[in-house]
Amino acid sequence: GEYDKAIAYYEKALNILLKAFGEYHPNVATDYNNLGSAWREKGEYDKAIAYYEKALNIDLKVFGNDHPNVATDYSSLGAGWYSKGEYDKAIAYFERALNIWIKVFGNEHPNVATIYNNLGEAWRAKGEYKKAIAYYKKALKIDLKVFGNEHPNVATIYNNLGLAWHSKGEYDKAIAYYKKALKIDLKVFGNEHLKVATRYNNLGSAWYSKGDYDKAIEYFEKSLKIFNKFLGPNHPNTKNVERYIQSVKNKMKK
């Protein structure tokens, strides 16, 4: 419902902007980008990509090839293709964005870290865990320098490193990174936050992979408590954790 409201708002704004400025204006491009993001959140990836491409066409015409707005458009297109599961296309767009950000802001800017993280996500989705880890580490280095070691961005990258090591079958490394992410998120968000629930869930999953079912259940139950409270019993996240707990209990019976 919220996304529908956002789309209606952006479409209204678009009509006003087009009348005031014509097609080739940065404000029109920004509105197209916002529409793209709203459609992407709704899961309508083709519509999202079409709007992102409109934004890109305007920004290229208005600003030329090496402008931050163009980098933002490339990054948005990368996210659109990533959501569609077209990881090679996503990587190509993320790399274009990266080249501009580095040119404009240098090597140690948060936008550069974000793109490194996005590249890590795309390579991880392709099953290229070594490449993913290398990109996550680049992102981590920047974010630690810019934000310090207790920032949500840093927690996100620790979590992603955990996911990559988990997929590689390196469960101890995964657990170490998940714990780092959890520690930050507990400090920043408190005990009852959905991010904290996700960290507990990942830890449960890693302990399950290691064959330590008692620890797995301990973390899954912590996760379930938070999901139940904030999302309710019928939400897919809540149902998933319940299934994990049942699966662990079945293993323990054997």
Secondary structure, 3 states (H helix, E strand, C coil): CHHHHHHHHHHHHHHHHHHHHCCCCHHHHHHHHHHHHHHHHCCCHHHHHHHHHHHHHHHHHHHCCCCHHHHHHHHHHHHHHHHCCCHHHHHHHHHHHHHHHHHHHCCCCHHHHHHHHHHHHHHHHCCCHHHHHHHHHHHHHHHHHHHCCCCHHHHHHHHHHHHHHHHCCCHHHHHHHHHHHHHHHHHHHCCCCHHHHHHHHHHHHHHHHHCCHHHHHHHHHHHHHHHHHHHCCCCHHHHHHHHHHHHHHHHHHC
